[in-house]
């Protein structure tokens, strides 16, 4: 029997969710809801579903709710859907504060609902080439971001990318020791963030995030006593280019993979989303790192 789903918030990400759900034969897209009724009508017509002026009515019509509203509204929408016992999928970040995320952890537990969050760094096929028997002893990150006069780097999100990988690779974000520093240019604009951490399980973390004149690159090196492995986590934003060939996955293909894992995996999978509890740990560690950069 198809899963009945609805989408709240149909900006760029929400419109993609509606389109993907509407095309999935195992899903019935019941409807969409958005503050912009005209935009909602367009998306509904394109995907053969209804427009709901009331989010509560949409919740009642669905088993699963995808929340793609602006971050400032994540908490309120997810809270109401979760309290009604709906399975909820939130875009990253899950809320605007640690307290809000902690509240969602508690509410989902009390309601017995599944509340999952889109990973900041979407699950990447690079993981499939690395199947360790034990967590690595060292994780080294070298993530570079191409300089742009029109786009600043959102450092909390980039730090979240790294923490997501650490959680997947080491199975923990329990940090025993942490040191973090930032290098700034004229006008106090950050151009480099570096942090090192020692996990309670023993894994050493070394992270370098920096601006570059070269194309953006995301490279992770994992080391243990027996071997060293380097993985590229590059993501293609649009059509393949010489710097991002056909083998580099697109954003949409990664979004669809995590969406499928959320709806149809009966057990946690490497390609799955973050639980709201794991998201809380990531948000807490982001704040801990940012406090050292201030």
JOCOR-V639681 format. One record per pair of residues at least 6 apart in sequence whose C-alpha atoms are under 8 Angstrom apart, sorted by the first residue. I is the first residue (numbers start at 1). J is the second residue. D is the distance in whole Angstrom. If there is no record, write none. Layout:
BEGIN
I|J|D / I|J|D
END
This chain:
BEGIN
1|26|7 / 2|25|7 / 2|26|5 / 2|27|5 / 2|28|6 / 3|26|6 / 3|27|5 / 3|28|6 / 3|63|7 / 3|64|7 / 4|27|6 / 4|28|5 / 4|29|6 / 4|30|6 / 4|61|8 / 4|62|5 / 4|63|5 / 4|64|6 / 5|21|8 / 5|27|7 / 5|28|6 / 5|29|5 / 5|30|6 / 5|31|7 / 5|62|5 / 5|63|6 / 5|64|5 / 5|65|6 / 5|66|7 / 6|18|8 / 6|29|6 / 6|30|6 / 6|31|5 / 6|32|6 / 6|58|7 / 6|59|7 / 6|62|6 / 6|64|7 / 6|65|5 / 6|66|6 / 7|14|7 / 7|17|7 / 7|18|6 / 7|31|7 / 7|32|5 / 7|33|6 / 7|65|6 / 7|66|5 / 7|67|6 / 7|68|7 / 8|14|7 / 8|32|6 / 8|33|5 / 8|34|6 / 8|55|7 / 8|65|7 / 8|66|6 / 8|67|5 / 8|68|6 / 8|69|6 / 9|32|7 / 9|33|6 / 9|34|5 / 9|35|8 / 9|67|6 / 9|68|5 / 9|69|4 / 9|70|8 / 10|18|8 / 10|32|8 / 10|33|7 / 10|34|6 / 10|39|8 / 10|40|7 / 10|43|8 / 10|68|7 / 10|69|7 / 11|68|7 / 11|69|8 / 13|68|7 / 14|66|8 / 14|67|8 / 14|68|5 / 14|69|8 / 15|43|7 / 17|66|8 / 18|29|7 / 18|32|8 / 18|43|8 / 18|47|7 / 19|46|8 / 19|47|6 / 20|256|7 / 21|27|6 / 21|28|7 / 21|29|6 / 22|28|7 / 22|29|5 / 22|47|6 / 22|48|8 / 23|47|8 / 29|49|6 / 30|49|6 / 30|50|6 / 30|58|8 / 30|61|7 / 30|62|7 / 31|44|7 / 31|49|5 / 31|50|4 / 31|51|6 / 31|52|7 / 31|58|7 / 32|40|7 / 32|43|8 / 32|44|7 / 32|49|7 / 32|50|7 / 32|51|5 / 32|52|6 / 32|58|7 / 33|40|6 / 33|51|6 / 33|52|5 / 33|53|6 / 33|54|7 / 33|55|6 / 33|58|7 / 34|40|6 / 34|53|7 / 37|53|8 / 40|51|6 / 41|51|6 / 44|50|6 / 44|51|6 / 52|58|6 / 56|80|8 / 56|81|8 / 59|65|7 / 59|81|6 / 59|84|8 / 59|86|7 / 62|86|8 / 63|86|6 / 63|87|6 / 64|86|6 / 64|87|5 / 64|88|6 / 64|89|8 / 65|81|7 / 65|86|7 / 65|87|6 / 65|88|5 / 65|89|6 / 66|88|6 / 66|89|5 / 66|90|6 / 67|74|7 / 67|77|7 / 67|78|7 / 67|88|7 / 67|89|6 / 67|90|5 / 67|91|7 / 68|74|8 / 68|90|7 / 68|91|6 / 71|92|8 / 71|93|7 / 71|94|7 / 71|95|6 / 71|96|7 / 72|95|7 / 72|96|6 / 73|95|8 / 74|90|7 / 74|94|6 / 74|95|5 / 74|96|8 / 75|94|7 / 75|95|5 / 75|96|8 / 75|100|6 / 75|101|8 / 75|104|7 / 78|88|7 / 78|90|7 / 78|104|8 / 79|104|6 / 79|107|7 / 81|87|8 / 81|88|7 / 82|88|7 / 82|107|7 / 82|108|6 / 82|111|7 / 82|113|6 / 82|115|7 / 83|107|7 / 83|108|7 / 83|111|6 / 84|111|8 / 85|111|6 / 85|112|7 / 85|113|5 / 86|113|6 / 86|114|8 / 87|113|5 / 87|114|5 / 87|115|6 / 88|113|8 / 88|114|6 / 88|115|5 / 88|116|6 / 89|115|6 / 89|116|5 / 89|117|6 / 89|118|7 / 89|262|8 / 90|115|8 / 90|116|6 / 90|117|5 / 90|118|6 / 91|117|6 / 91|118|5 / 91|119|8 / 92|117|6 / 92|118|5 / 92|119|6 / 92|120|6 / 93|117|8 / 93|120|7 / 94|101|7 / 94|117|6 / 94|276|8 / 94|279|7 / 95|101|6 / 98|280|7 / 98|283|7 / 98|284|7 / 101|276|7 / 101|279|8 / 101|280|6 / 102|277|8 / 102|280|6 / 104|276|7 / 105|276|6 / 105|277|6 / 105|280|8 / 108|114|7 / 108|115|6 / 115|275|7 / 115|276|6 / 116|262|7 / 116|273|6 / 116|274|6 / 116|275|5 / 116|276|5 / 117|273|6 / 117|274|5 / 117|275|6 / 117|276|6 / 117|279|7 / 118|258|7 / 118|273|5 / 118|274|6 / 119|161|8 / 119|164|7 / 119|273|6 / 119|274|6 / 120|157|7 / 120|160|6 / 120|161|5 / 120|164|7 / 121|160|8 / 121|161|5 / 121|162|8 / 121|164|7 / 121|165|8 / 122|254|6 / 122|255|7 / 122|258|7 / 123|254|7 / 123|258|7 / 123|270|7 / 123|271|5 / 123|272|7 / 124|233|7 / 124|249|8 / 124|254|7 / 124|271|8 / 125|249|8 / 126|231|6 / 126|232|7 / 126|233|7 / 127|231|8 / 130|229|8 / 135|169|6 / 135|170|5 / 135|171|7 / 135|203|8 / 136|169|7 / 136|170|7 / 136|203|6 / 136|222|6 / 136|223|6 / 136|224|5 / 137|202|7 / 137|203|5 / 137|204|6 / 137|222|8 / 137|223|6 / 137|224|5 / 137|225|8 / 138|203|6 / 138|204|5 / 138|205|6 / 138|206|8 / 138|221|8 / 138|222|6 / 138|223|5 / 138|224|7 / 139|166|8 / 139|203|7 / 139|204|6 / 139|205|5 / 139|206|6 / 139|220|7 / 139|221|6 / 139|222|5 / 139|223|7 / 140|205|6 / 140|206|5 / 140|207|6 / 140|220|6 / 140|221|5 / 140|222|7 / 141|162|8 / 141|206|6 / 141|207|5 / 141|208|6 / 141|209|8 / 141|218|8 / 141|219|6 / 141|220|5 / 141|221|6 / 142|207|6 / 142|208|5 / 142|209|6 / 142|217|8 / 142|218|6 / 142|219|5 / 142|220|6 / 143|208|6 / 143|209|5 / 143|210|7 / 143|216|8 / 143|217|6 / 143|218|4 / 143|219|6 / 144|209|6 / 144|210|5 / 144|211|6 / 144|212|6 / 144|215|8 / 144|216|5 / 144|217|5 / 144|218|6 / 145|153|8 / 145|209|8 / 145|210|6 / 145|211|5 / 145|212|6 / 145|215|7 / 145|216|4 / 145|217|7 / 146|211|6 / 146|212|5 / 146|213|5 / 146|214|6 / 146|215|5 / 146|216|5 / 147|211|6 / 147|212|6 / 147|213|6 / 156|286|7 / 156|290|8 / 158|209|8 / 159|286|7 / 160|282|7 / 160|283|8 / 160|286|7 / 162|207|8 / 163|173|7 / 163|282|6 / 164|282|7 / 166|172|7 / 166|173|7 / 167|173|6 / 168|270|8 / 170|203|7 / 172|199|8 / 172|201|8 / 173|199|7 / 173|281|7 / 173|282|8 / 173|285|8 / 174|199|6 / 174|200|6 / 174|201|8 / 175|197|6 / 175|198|6 / 175|199|4 / 175|200|6 / 176|197|7 / 176|198|6 / 176|199|5 / 176|200|5 / 177|197|5 / 177|198|5 / 177|199|7 / 178|195|7 / 178|196|6 / 178|197|4 / 178|198|7 / 178|289|8 / 179|195|6 / 179|196|5 / 179|197|6 / 179|289|8 / 179|292|7 / 180|193|7 / 180|194|6 / 180|195|4 / 180|196|6 / 180|289|6 / 180|292|6 / 180|293|6 / 181|193|6 / 181|194|5 / 181|195|6 / 181|292|7 / 181|293|5 / 182|190|6 / 182|191|8 / 182|192|6 / 182|193|4 / 182|194|6 / 182|293|6 / 183|190|6 / 183|191|6 / 183|192|5 / 183|193|7 / 184|190|4 / 184|191|6 / 184|192|7 / 185|191|7 / 191|210|6 / 191|211|6 / 192|208|7 / 192|209|6 / 192|210|4 / 192|211|7 / 193|207|8 / 193|208|6 / 193|209|5 / 193|210|6 / 194|206|8 / 194|207|5 / 194|208|5 / 194|209|6 / 195|205|8 / 195|206|6 / 195|207|5 / 195|208|7 / 195|289|8 / 196|204|7 / 196|205|5 / 196|206|5 / 196|207|6 / 197|204|6 / 197|205|5 / 197|206|7 / 198|204|5 / 198|205|6 / 199|205|8 / 215|243|7 / 216|234|8 / 217|232|8 / 217|233|8 / 217|234|6 / 218|232|6 / 218|233|5 / 218|234|5 / 219|230|7 / 219|231|6 / 219|232|5 / 219|233|6 / 219|234|8 / 220|230|6 / 220|231|5 / 220|232|6 / 220|233|8 / 221|228|7 / 221|229|6 / 221|230|4 / 221|231|6 / 222|228|6 / 222|229|5 / 222|230|6 / 223|229|6 / 234|244|8 / 234|248|7 / 234|249|8 / 235|244|8 / 235|248|6 / 235|249|6 / 235|250|6 / 235|251|6 / 236|244|6 / 236|248|6 / 236|249|6 / 236|250|4 / 236|251|6 / 237|250|6 / 237|251|6 / 238|250|7 / 238|251|8 / 240|246|5 / 240|248|8 / 257|271|7 / 258|271|6 / 258|272|5 / 258|273|6 / 259|273|8 / 261|269|7 / 261|271|6 / 261|272|5 / 261|273|7 / 262|272|6 / 262|273|6 / 265|272|8
END
